[in-house]
Amino acid sequence: MKPHALVLLAALACAGPLAAQDIPREPRLLRIAASSDGTVLSLDSTSLARTGDSTFVVDAVYQLPADTTRQVAADRQIESQEIDCGRTRFRGRETTYFLAGTPVPVAEETRVPPSAWQPVGDDELPIFQAICGYLLGSFAATMPVTLETGSVDHAPELSNRAEIGRALSQEYPPALRDARLGGTVRLRFRVTAEGRVDSASVRVLWASRPEFGEAAVRVLERMRFRPARHHGAAVAVWGMIPVRFEVFDDGPDLRGPPPPRLPPTRPTIPPPARP
């Protein structure tokens, strides 16, 4: 049977014009700490945003060592969340696992609702303190305050989902589709108070292949949203969205069983040594 493209679009989570020839292949990582087992904690500088005096939206990236005993077979774990360094809390956390640039499914939802602040547990405190220590003492503390999807009462909602589903399949790069190559793209952009994507704000944070980055941008600019609302008014917000391209065969008999859904795990990172 003829293969078809299945493109999965993740939910909207969170800024110069895009240059097609300048699509980064990997997040720009700022190393924060490392553990004795080889796990490295970094922050993705392209995802950083400041939402208040001591609150930030950030992607914490854990580069994981090879470990056949780990429940989740992954080489990278990304935790996207808003953190409040002043009050030791977080919200909107979403955990994603990757293996060679492809998302790995997990057995349960790992997202904290954007509006629900959660206290940081004792077991997470060293990681939280390491991240906040870096943010409050770096360029992040001087960034302009922006309104992010996790900071508003109601995040934007995609209103033309069916159209975008078709567009994603149509924009799948033909050579990569024919070669049955998949990939992932992460985009950052601004949704206006009218529910439009501000095309001048679109940035590819990283793409497993440049062709996927270019295709994802073309589709993104066709998206329409029900605007974000905050204190009863429509507002413009910044957001990030991961887009996955993957090819499956037609028919359940050729597709095979779904991939195993694995329980999530969290690495343990000690705080950086203090002189």
C-alpha positions as CSV (number, residue, x, y, z in Angstrom):
1,M,0.0,0.0,0.0
2,K,1.1,3.6,-0.6
3,P,2.7,5.2,2.5
4,H,1.1,8.4,3.8
5,A,2.4,11.1,6.0
6,L,1.1,11.4,9.6
7,V,2.2,14.6,11.2
8,L,1.6,15.1,14.9
9,L,1.2,18.6,16.3
10,A,1.7,19.0,20.0
11,A,-0.2,21.6,22.1
12,L,0.9,25.2,22.2
13,A,3.1,25.8,25.1
14,C,5.2,29.4,24.2
15,A,11.5,36.4,18.2
16,G,13.3,38.0,15.1
17,P,12.4,37.0,11.5
18,L,13.3,33.5,10.4
19,A,16.2,33.1,8.0
20,A,15.7,29.8,6.2
21,Q,19.5,29.2,5.9
22,D,19.9,29.7,9.6
23,I,17.8,27.0,11.2
24,P,19.6,25.6,14.3
25,R,19.9,21.8,14.5
26,E,20.1,21.7,18.3
27,P,19.0,23.8,21.2
28,R,21.5,26.3,22.4
29,L,22.5,24.8,25.7
30,L,23.8,26.6,28.8
31,R,25.3,24.0,31.1
32,I,24.2,24.3,34.8
33,A,25.2,21.1,36.6
34,A,26.1,17.4,36.2
35,S,25.6,14.3,38.2
36,S,28.1,11.4,38.9
37,D,26.2,9.1,36.5
38,G,26.9,11.4,33.5
39,T,23.5,13.2,33.4
40,V,24.0,16.9,32.4
41,L,21.5,19.6,33.2
42,S,21.4,22.6,30.8
43,L,19.0,25.4,30.0
44,D,18.0,26.0,26.4
45,S,18.8,29.7,25.9
46,T,16.5,30.1,22.9
47,S,13.5,29.1,25.1
48,L,14.2,31.5,27.9
49,A,11.6,34.2,28.7
50,R,11.1,36.5,31.7
51,T,7.6,36.8,33.0
52,G,8.1,38.8,36.1
53,D,10.7,40.0,38.6
54,S,11.8,36.5,39.5
55,T,9.7,34.3,37.2
56,F,10.9,32.7,34.0
57,V,9.7,30.3,31.3
58,V,12.5,27.9,30.6
59,D,13.3,24.5,29.0
60,A,15.5,22.4,31.4
61,V,17.4,19.9,29.2
62,Y,18.7,16.7,30.7
63,Q,21.3,15.0,28.5
64,L,21.1,11.4,29.6
65,P,23.9,8.8,29.5
66,A,23.4,5.4,27.9
67,D,21.6,3.2,30.5
68,T,19.8,0.0,29.6
69,T,18.1,-0.2,33.0
70,R,16.3,3.2,32.7
71,Q,12.6,2.8,32.3
72,V,12.4,5.4,29.6
73,A,14.7,4.6,26.6
74,A,15.8,8.2,25.8
75,D,18.9,10.3,25.4
76,R,17.3,13.6,26.2
77,Q,14.6,14.8,28.6
78,I,13.2,18.3,28.4
79,E,11.1,19.9,31.1
80,S,9.2,23.0,29.8
81,Q,7.8,25.1,32.7
82,E,7.4,28.5,34.3
83,I,9.3,28.8,37.5
84,D,8.9,31.4,40.4
85,C,12.4,31.7,42.0
86,G,11.1,34.1,44.6
87,R,8.4,31.7,46.0
88,T,9.9,28.3,45.1
89,R,7.1,27.1,42.9
90,F,6.4,26.1,39.3
91,R,3.5,25.7,36.9
92,G,2.8,24.5,33.4
93,R,5.4,21.8,33.5
94,E,5.5,19.5,30.5
95,T,8.0,16.7,30.2
96,T,9.1,15.3,26.9
97,Y,11.6,12.5,26.2
98,F,13.6,12.2,23.0
99,L,15.7,9.5,21.4
100,A,17.8,10.7,18.5
101,G,15.5,13.7,18.0
102,T,12.3,11.7,18.0
103,P,9.8,12.0,20.9
104,V,9.4,8.9,23.1
105,P,5.9,8.1,24.5
106,V,5.3,7.8,28.2
107,A,2.6,6.1,30.2
108,E,1.0,9.0,31.9
109,E,0.3,12.7,31.4
110,T,3.3,14.8,32.6
111,R,1.8,18.2,32.3
112,V,0.9,20.6,35.1
113,P,-2.0,22.9,34.1
114,P,-0.7,26.3,33.2
115,S,-2.7,28.2,35.8
116,A,-1.9,25.9,38.7
117,W,1.2,26.8,40.7
118,Q,2.8,23.8,42.5
119,P,5.3,23.9,45.4
120,V,8.7,22.5,44.6
121,G,9.3,19.2,46.5
122,D,12.2,18.6,48.7
123,D,13.7,16.1,46.2
124,E,13.5,18.7,43.4
125,L,14.9,21.6,45.4
126,P,18.6,21.1,44.4
127,I,17.7,21.3,40.7
128,F,15.4,24.2,41.2
129,Q,18.0,26.1,43.2
130,A,20.6,25.4,40.5
131,I,18.4,26.7,37.8
132,C,17.3,29.8,39.7
133,G,20.8,30.6,40.8
134,Y,21.9,30.7,37.2
135,L,18.9,32.7,36.0
136,L,18.9,35.4,38.6
137,G,22.7,35.9,38.1
138,S,22.7,35.9,34.3
139,F,21.4,37.9,31.4
140,A,18.0,36.3,32.0
141,A,17.3,38.6,34.9
142,T,17.6,41.7,32.6
143,M,15.4,40.4,29.8
144,P,12.2,42.4,29.1
145,V,9.1,41.0,30.8
146,T,6.8,39.2,28.2
147,L,3.4,37.6,28.5
148,E,3.6,33.9,27.9
149,T,1.0,31.2,27.3
150,G,1.5,29.8,30.8
151,S,1.0,33.2,32.4
152,V,-2.5,34.0,31.1
153,D,-5.9,32.8,32.3
154,H,-6.7,31.1,29.0
155,A,-4.1,30.1,26.5
156,P,-4.7,30.4,22.7
157,E,-6.6,27.6,21.1
158,L,-6.1,26.4,17.5
159,S,-9.3,27.0,15.6
160,N,-8.5,25.5,12.2
161,R,-7.1,22.2,13.3
162,A,-8.5,20.2,10.4
163,E,-7.0,22.6,7.8
164,I,-3.6,22.5,9.6
165,G,-3.6,18.7,9.7
166,R,-4.0,18.7,5.9
167,A,-1.4,21.4,5.5
168,L,1.2,19.5,7.6
169,S,0.8,16.4,5.5
170,Q,1.0,18.5,2.3
171,E,4.2,20.3,3.5
172,Y,6.0,17.1,4.5
173,P,9.3,17.4,2.4
174,P,8.7,14.9,-0.5
175,A,12.3,13.6,-0.5
176,L,12.2,12.9,3.3
177,R,8.8,11.4,3.1
178,D,9.8,9.1,0.2
179,A,12.9,8.1,2.2
180,R,10.6,7.4,5.2
181,L,12.6,9.9,7.4
182,G,10.9,11.6,10.2
183,G,11.9,14.4,12.5
184,T,11.0,17.1,15.0
185,V,10.9,20.9,15.0
186,R,10.5,23.3,17.9
187,L,9.1,26.8,17.1
188,R,8.7,30.0,19.1
189,F,6.3,32.7,18.0
190,R,3.8,35.3,19.1
191,V,0.1,35.0,18.8
192,T,-1.6,38.4,18.4
193,A,-4.7,39.5,20.3
194,E,-6.6,38.8,17.0
195,G,-5.5,35.2,17.0
196,R,-3.0,35.5,14.2
197,V,0.6,34.3,14.1
198,D,3.0,37.3,14.0
199,S,5.1,36.1,11.1
200,A,8.0,38.5,12.0
201,S,8.3,36.8,15.4
202,V,8.6,33.2,14.2
203,R,11.8,31.5,15.1
204,V,12.9,27.9,14.7
205,L,14.5,27.0,18.0
206,W,15.8,23.7,16.6
207,A,15.0,21.2,13.9
208,S,16.3,17.7,13.4
209,R,16.6,18.6,9.7
210,P,16.5,22.1,8.1
211,E,13.8,20.9,5.6
212,F,11.5,20.1,8.4
213,G,12.1,23.5,10.0
214,E,11.2,25.3,6.7
215,A,8.0,23.1,6.3
216,A,6.9,23.7,9.9
217,V,7.2,27.5,9.5
218,R,5.1,27.5,6.3
219,V,2.3,25.6,8.2
220,L,2.6,27.7,11.3
221,E,1.8,30.9,9.4
222,R,-1.5,29.4,8.3
223,M,-2.6,28.7,11.8
224,R,-5.5,30.7,13.3
225,F,-6.3,30.8,17.0
226,R,-8.9,31.8,19.5
227,P,-6.9,34.5,21.2
228,A,-5.4,34.1,24.7
229,R,-7.4,35.9,27.4
230,H,-6.2,37.5,30.6
231,H,-8.4,39.3,33.1
232,G,-11.2,39.1,30.6
233,A,-9.5,40.7,27.7
234,A,-7.9,39.2,24.5
235,V,-4.1,39.6,24.7
236,A,-1.1,38.8,22.6
237,V,1.2,36.1,24.0
238,W,4.4,34.3,23.2
239,G,4.4,30.5,22.8
240,M,6.4,27.5,21.8
241,I,5.2,24.5,19.9
242,P,6.9,21.2,18.9
243,V,6.0,19.7,15.5
244,R,6.7,16.0,14.7
245,F,6.9,14.6,11.2
246,E,6.6,10.8,10.8
247,V,5.6,8.4,8.1
248,F,3.3,5.4,8.6
249,D,1.9,2.8,6.2
250,D,-1.8,2.7,5.3
251,G,-3.7,0.1,7.2
252,P,-3.4,-1.2,10.7
253,D,-2.0,-4.5,9.5
254,L,1.1,-2.7,8.1
255,R,1.5,-0.2,10.8
256,G,2.2,-2.8,13.5
257,P,1.6,-2.5,17.2
258,P,1.9,1.0,18.8
259,P,5.2,1.8,20.6
260,P,5.3,0.9,24.2
261,R,4.2,3.6,26.6
262,L,6.8,3.8,29.3
263,P,6.5,5.3,32.8
264,P,8.3,8.7,33.2
265,T,11.3,9.1,35.3
266,R,13.2,12.1,36.6
267,P,17.0,12.4,36.8
268,T,18.6,13.6,40.0
269,I,21.1,16.5,39.6
270,P,23.0,17.9,42.6
271,P,23.5,21.7,42.9
272,P,26.7,23.0,41.4
273,A,29.6,23.1,43.9
274,R,30.0,26.4,45.6
275,P,33.5,27.8,46.3
